[in-house]
């Protein structure tokens, strides 16, 4: 089955969820921050508000009779974003810690503080 065109990735649990504030660490939008709008864990992609904006020319249709130019956020690779700590406003890697009652919480690698889910 050669040449399927889709790149397969090993599926991993994403370190960010919808609503998290993240900082881009690679690419044209490096050091910019935004809020996560969508996470596609299977493809390993994330859409961040106001980052990686693309422009598409739309032909007039029945839903949009004028047509025109539409701008939208294109997905980034999930490895190119880091979670921003809400209290210190610094980007940090994230670990999971399981509490005694069985619940999981996200822990900042930088200082060990818990990071709440949005």
N, CA, C and O of each residue as an XYZ file, in Angstrom:
472
protein
N       0.832     -1.177      0.000
C       0.000      0.000      0.000
C       0.876      1.239      0.000
O       0.939      1.964      0.992
N       1.545      1.476     -1.104
C       2.436      2.625     -1.219
C       1.698      3.840     -1.709
O       0.702      3.730     -2.424
N       2.188      5.008     -1.322
C       1.685      6.254     -1.880
C       0.266      6.601     -1.476
O      -0.510      7.084     -2.300
N      -0.089      6.360     -0.208
C      -1.444      6.705      0.223
C      -1.608      8.206      0.391
O      -2.734      8.701      0.376
N      -0.513      8.944      0.549
C      -0.585     10.389      0.621
C      -0.726     10.944      2.025
O      -0.358     12.094      2.262
N      -1.243     10.173      2.956
C      -1.409     10.644      4.327
C      -0.215     10.190      5.165
O       0.237      9.049      5.064
N       0.277     11.097      5.982
C       1.380     10.764      6.855
C       0.825     10.161      8.141
O       0.004     10.783      8.815
N       1.264      8.973      8.477
C       0.805      8.311      9.688
C       1.683      8.725     10.850
O       2.903      8.813     10.707
N       1.078      8.981     11.996
C       1.810      9.318     13.203
C       1.431      8.348     14.299
O       0.332      7.793     14.311
N       2.340      8.157     15.202
C       2.019      7.381     16.389
C       1.095      8.235     17.253
O       1.425      9.371     17.594
N      -0.045      7.690     17.598
C      -1.025      8.471     18.342
C      -0.612      8.585     19.799
O      -0.336      7.584     20.460
N      -0.574      9.832     20.295
C      -0.215     10.105     21.674
C      -1.299     10.956     22.305
O      -2.093     11.594     21.613
N      -1.322     10.957     23.623
C      -2.261     11.801     24.332
C      -1.788     13.249     24.200
O      -0.633     13.536     24.514
N      -2.636     14.163     23.748
C      -2.192     15.553     23.595
C      -1.954     16.219     24.952
O      -2.662     15.945     25.921
N      -0.956     17.092     25.006
C      -0.625     17.773     26.258
C      -1.417     19.055     26.445
O      -1.305     19.698     27.489
N      -2.218     19.441     25.455
C      -3.066     20.626     25.563
C      -4.506     20.229     25.267
O      -4.764     19.242     24.578
N      -5.435     21.009     25.796
C      -6.858     20.796     25.540
C      -7.470     22.112     25.074
O      -6.847     23.169     25.168
N      -8.687     22.031     24.575
C      -9.374     23.227     24.089
C      -9.529     24.226     25.233
O      -9.943     23.866     26.335
N      -9.190     25.492     24.954
C      -9.293     26.539     25.957
C      -7.978     26.879     26.631
O      -7.891     27.900     27.313
N      -6.943     26.048     26.460
C      -5.637     26.345     27.048
C      -4.984     27.518     26.338
O      -5.199     27.736     25.146
N      -4.169     28.283     27.098
C      -3.356     29.323     26.488
C      -1.997     28.718     26.176
O      -1.358     28.141     27.055
N      -1.551     28.847     24.930
C      -0.293     28.240     24.507
C       0.606     29.281     23.851
O       0.148     30.328     23.395
N       1.897     28.963     23.817
C       2.886     29.797     23.122
C       3.502     28.950     22.020
O       3.859     27.793     22.242
N       3.625     29.534     20.822
C       4.237     28.836     19.691
C       5.745     28.908     19.865
O       6.285     29.979     20.143
N       6.436     27.777     19.705
C       7.876     27.739     19.952
C       8.689     27.519     18.680
O       9.917     27.583     18.727
N       8.039     27.261     17.544
C       8.751     27.062     16.283
C       7.957     27.693     15.148
O       6.733     27.798     15.217
N       8.663     28.109     14.110
C       8.002     28.562     12.896
C       7.854     30.068     12.809
O       8.444     30.812     13.592
N       7.056     30.507     11.842
C       6.883     31.934     11.572
C       6.206     32.677     12.710
O       6.409     33.882     12.857
N       5.420     32.004     13.506
C       4.674     32.635     14.589
C       5.328     32.392     15.948
O       4.646     32.389     16.973
N       6.634     32.192     15.960
C       7.355     31.900     17.183
C       7.155     33.004     18.222
O       7.130     34.186     17.880
N       7.011     32.611     19.501
C       6.846     33.504     20.652
C       5.521     34.257     20.656
O       5.391     35.248     21.373
N       4.541     33.821     19.884
C       3.214     34.418     19.959
C       2.307     33.485     20.753
O       2.489     32.267     20.748
N       1.325     34.076     21.437
C       0.430     33.304     22.290
C      -0.990     33.368     21.771
O      -1.383     34.331     21.112
N      -1.750     32.338     22.073
C      -3.147     32.303     21.695
C      -3.864     31.201     22.451
O      -3.255     30.433     23.196
N      -5.177     31.140     22.242
C      -6.018     30.159     22.911
C      -6.315     29.028     21.938
O      -6.590     29.273     20.764
N      -6.261     27.786     22.421
C      -6.505     26.612     21.586
C      -7.996     26.538     21.258
O      -8.842     26.552     22.152
N      -8.302     26.458     19.960
C      -9.689     26.338     19.509
C     -10.083     24.890     19.279
O     -11.188     24.485     19.641
N      -9.183     24.094     18.674
C      -9.466     22.681     18.377
C      -8.193     21.874     18.539
O      -7.093     22.376     18.309
N      -8.350     20.619     18.936
C      -7.234     19.686     19.026
C      -7.611     18.442     18.239
O      -8.658     17.842     18.483
N      -6.755     18.050     17.286
C      -6.953     16.819     16.539
C      -5.846     15.858     16.971
O      -4.737     15.888     16.438
N      -6.166     15.010     17.944
C      -5.155     14.117     18.517
C      -4.690     13.084     17.520
O      -3.520     12.699     17.527
N      -5.578     12.629     16.668
C      -5.217     11.592     15.704
C      -4.177     12.099     14.712
O      -3.226     11.386     14.391
N      -4.352     13.325     14.226
C      -3.400     13.893     13.267
C      -2.243     14.606     13.962
O      -1.253     14.944     13.313
N      -2.350     14.840     15.273
C      -1.291     15.541     15.987
C      -1.248     17.009     15.649
O      -0.167     17.592     15.563
N      -2.416     17.629     15.451
C      -2.494     19.036     15.052
C      -3.339     19.805     16.056
O      -4.166     19.230     16.764
N      -3.119     21.108     16.104
C      -3.860     21.981     17.008
C      -4.131     23.302     16.278
O      -3.269     23.793     15.550
N      -5.321     23.876     16.469
C      -5.685     25.160     15.876
C      -5.689     26.186     16.997
O      -6.370     26.011     18.007
N      -4.908     27.281     16.810
C      -4.761     28.312     17.831
C      -5.349     29.613     17.292
O      -5.130     29.979     16.137
N      -6.094     30.300     18.145
C      -6.789     31.519     17.754
C      -5.801     32.613     17.335
O      -4.907     32.974     18.100
N      -5.969     33.136     16.117
C      -5.165     34.245     15.622
C      -3.776     33.877     15.144
O      -2.990     34.768     14.822
N      -3.444     32.596     15.086
C      -2.102     32.166     14.687
C      -2.212     31.274     13.461
O      -3.140     30.474     13.348
N      -1.255     31.416     12.537
C      -1.203     30.646     11.289
C      -2.424     30.940     10.423
O      -3.100     30.032      9.939
N      -2.687     32.233     10.241
C      -3.846     32.658      9.457
C      -3.594     32.404      7.973
O      -2.528     32.726      7.448
N      -4.593     31.821      7.305
C      -4.529     31.559      5.879
C      -5.681     32.267      5.198
O      -6.691     32.580      5.829
N      -5.528     32.517      3.916
C      -6.547     33.223      3.143
C      -7.011     32.311      2.028
O      -6.201     31.689      1.342
N      -8.317     32.236      1.852
C      -8.888     31.428      0.779
C      -9.880     32.295      0.012
O     -10.676     33.023      0.605
N      -9.822     32.207     -1.308
C     -10.769     32.918     -2.161
C     -11.978     32.020     -2.378
O     -11.847     30.904     -2.883
N     -13.159     32.509     -1.995
C     -14.373     31.724     -2.095
C     -15.174     32.143     -3.330
O     -15.383     33.329     -3.583
N     -15.599     31.171     -4.063
C     -16.470     31.406     -5.211
C     -17.889     31.639     -4.688
O     -18.259     31.039     -3.678
N     -18.692     32.478     -5.329
C     -20.067     32.691     -4.859
C     -20.885     31.392     -4.896
O     -20.856     30.646     -5.876
N     -21.610     31.147     -3.807
C     -22.480     29.986     -3.708
C     -23.856     30.459     -3.244
O     -24.066     31.654     -3.034
N     -24.781     29.533     -3.086
C     -26.104     29.918     -2.609
C     -26.044     30.369     -1.146
O     -26.793     31.263     -0.752
N     -25.170     29.769     -0.339
C     -25.047     30.184      1.049
C     -24.330     31.523      1.178
O     -24.659     32.323      2.054
N     -23.356     31.768      0.310
C     -22.573     33.005      0.341
C     -22.601     33.619     -1.056
O     -21.672     33.398     -1.833
N     -23.652     34.392     -1.403
C     -23.797     34.874     -2.779
C     -22.710     35.849     -3.223
O     -22.432     35.965     -4.417
N     -22.088     36.557     -2.264
C     -21.049     37.518     -2.657
C     -19.706     36.846     -2.917
O     -18.893     37.360     -3.685
N     -19.469     35.700     -2.281
C     -18.147     35.084     -2.389
C     -17.147     35.917     -1.608
O     -17.478     36.425     -0.536
N     -15.947     36.068     -2.112
C     -14.966     36.948     -1.483
C     -13.791     36.200     -0.897
O     -13.558     35.028     -1.190
N     -13.052     36.917     -0.055
C     -11.837     36.383      0.549
C     -12.137     36.045      2.004
O     -12.625     36.888      2.757
N     -11.842     34.804      2.397
C     -12.101     34.322      3.750
C     -10.769     33.984      4.397
O      -9.950     33.274      3.812
N     -10.550     34.495      5.613
C      -9.333     34.124      6.335
C      -9.707     33.216      7.494
O     -10.767     33.372      8.100
N      -8.829     32.263      7.799
C      -9.102     31.274      8.832
C      -7.779     30.796      9.425
O      -6.715     30.977      8.832
N      -7.866     30.179     10.610
C      -6.680     29.637     11.262
C      -6.411     28.229     10.735
O      -7.290     27.367     10.761
N      -5.206     28.010     10.263
C      -4.813     26.680      9.803
C      -4.170     25.932     10.978
O      -3.633     26.565     11.888
N      -4.219     24.597     10.970
C      -3.652     23.854     12.101
C      -2.136     23.878     12.139
O      -1.471     23.939     11.105
N      -1.601     23.828     13.354
C      -0.167     23.704     13.611
C       0.108     22.306     14.133
O      -0.802     21.626     14.607
N       1.360     21.874     14.046
C       1.727     20.617     14.676
C       1.716     20.807     16.189
O       2.160     21.836     16.697
N       1.214     19.825     16.889
C       1.047     19.955     18.340
C       2.379     20.044     19.065
O       2.433     20.544     20.188
N       3.456     19.571     18.445
C       4.769     19.646     19.078
C       5.346     21.055     19.033
O       6.351     21.327     19.690
N       4.741     21.943     18.282
C       5.253     23.306     18.150
C       4.610     24.283     19.123
O       4.835     25.488     19.014
N       3.823     23.799     20.063
C       3.215     24.691     21.051
C       3.537     24.191     22.453
O       3.671     22.989     22.681
N       3.660     25.143     23.402
C       3.879     24.829     24.809
C       2.793     25.496     25.623
O       2.360     26.605     25.310
N       2.360     24.826     26.657
C       1.333     25.342     27.544
C       1.889     26.494     28.373
O       3.010     26.412     28.875
N       1.107     27.577     28.522
C       1.509     28.733     29.325
C       0.866     28.606     30.697
O      -0.340     28.389     30.814
N       1.689     28.745     31.736
C       1.175     28.665     33.099
C       0.313     29.887     33.379
O       0.720     31.003     33.056
N      -0.870     29.713     33.972
C      -1.758     30.856     34.185
C      -1.255     31.846     35.228
O      -1.570     33.033     35.138
N      -0.474     31.391     36.223
C      -0.047     32.311     37.281
C       1.247     33.041     36.961
O       1.402     34.191     37.371
N       2.185     32.423     36.243
C       3.479     33.073     35.996
C       3.650     33.536     34.551
O       4.639     34.203     34.246
N       2.731     33.209     33.658
C       2.786     33.591     32.239
C       4.063     33.139     31.553
O       4.566     33.827     30.665
N       4.598     31.980     31.957
C       5.753     31.405     31.294
C       5.357     30.060     30.705
O       4.526     29.347     31.268
N       5.957     29.715     29.561
C       5.673     28.437     28.916
C       6.421     27.334     29.653
O       7.549     27.523     30.108
N       5.771     26.179     29.763
C       6.374     25.066     30.488
C       5.927     23.751     29.884
O       4.845     23.651     29.306
N       6.782     22.733     30.028
C       6.360     21.385     29.689
C       5.407     20.897     30.768
O       5.337     21.469     31.856
N       4.673     19.829     30.457
C       3.619     19.368     31.359
C       3.809     17.887     31.647
O       4.131     17.109     30.749
N       3.609     17.501     32.902
C       3.568     16.101     33.304
C       2.218     15.820     33.929
O       1.524     16.735     34.373
N       1.851     14.558     33.960
C       0.637     14.147     34.641
C       1.006     13.521     35.972
O       1.961     12.749     36.064
N       0.243     13.859     37.003
C       0.429     13.238     38.308
C      -0.916     12.666     38.725
O      -1.949     13.331     38.638
N      -0.880     11.435     39.173
C      -2.118     10.780     39.607
C      -2.230     10.923     41.126
O      -1.319     10.556     41.869
N      -3.358     11.460     41.563
C      -3.594     11.623     42.997
C      -3.976     10.281     43.615
O      -4.219      9.305     42.905
N      -4.027     10.246     44.933
C      -4.368      9.007     45.626
C      -5.790      8.546     45.331
O      -6.078      7.350     45.354
N      -6.679      9.500     45.053
C      -8.066      9.131     44.750
C      -8.243      8.675     43.307
O      -9.351      8.312     42.914
N      -7.163      8.684     42.498
C      -7.226      8.195     41.130
C      -7.374      9.275     40.077
O      -7.280      8.989     38.883
N      -7.606     10.520     40.498
C      -7.755     11.599     39.522
C      -6.380     12.046     39.039
O      -5.384     11.929     39.753
N      -6.348     12.560     37.814
C      -5.103     13.045     37.231
C      -5.089     14.562     37.272
O      -6.127     15.206     37.122
N      -3.908     15.127     37.477
C      -3.763     16.574     37.371
C      -2.495     16.881     36.603
O      -1.514     16.140     36.667
N      -2.530     17.996     35.868
C      -1.372     18.411     35.087
C      -0.434     19.210     35.982
O      -0.868     20.070     36.748
N       0.861     18.915     35.873
C       1.879     19.552     36.700
C       2.890     20.236     35.791
O       3.328     19.656     34.797
N       3.261     21.465     36.128
C       4.282     22.186     35.386
C       5.652     21.604     35.712
O       5.984     21.405     36.880
N       6.442     21.335     34.688
C       7.790     20.799     34.895
C       8.702     21.898     35.443
O       9.645     21.616     36.183
N       8.422     23.138     35.083
C       9.276     24.258     35.478
C       9.302     24.457     37.003
O      10.374     24.589     37.594
N       8.114     24.478     37.636
C       8.097     24.758     39.059
C       7.249     23.791     39.880
O       7.161     23.951     41.097
N       6.628     22.807     39.264
C       5.880     21.809     40.008
C       4.479     22.205     40.417
O       3.812     21.447     41.121
N       4.012     23.373     39.997
C       2.669     23.820     40.342
C       1.621     23.113     39.476
O       1.881     22.828     38.307
N       0.456     22.831     40.031
C      -0.597     22.240     39.209
C      -1.180     23.252     38.228
O      -1.309     24.434     38.546
N      -1.528     22.784     37.046
C      -2.144     23.633     36.014
C      -3.580     23.166     35.860
O      -3.820     22.026     35.462
N      -4.542     24.034     36.168
C      -5.954     23.616     36.091
C      -6.417     23.480     34.643
O      -5.895     24.134     33.740
N      -7.400     22.620     34.448
C      -8.005     22.504     33.114
C      -8.956     23.661     32.907
O      -9.617     24.086     33.855
N      -9.044     24.185     31.691
C      -9.932     25.339     31.450
C     -11.405     24.973     31.543
O     -12.267     25.834     31.365
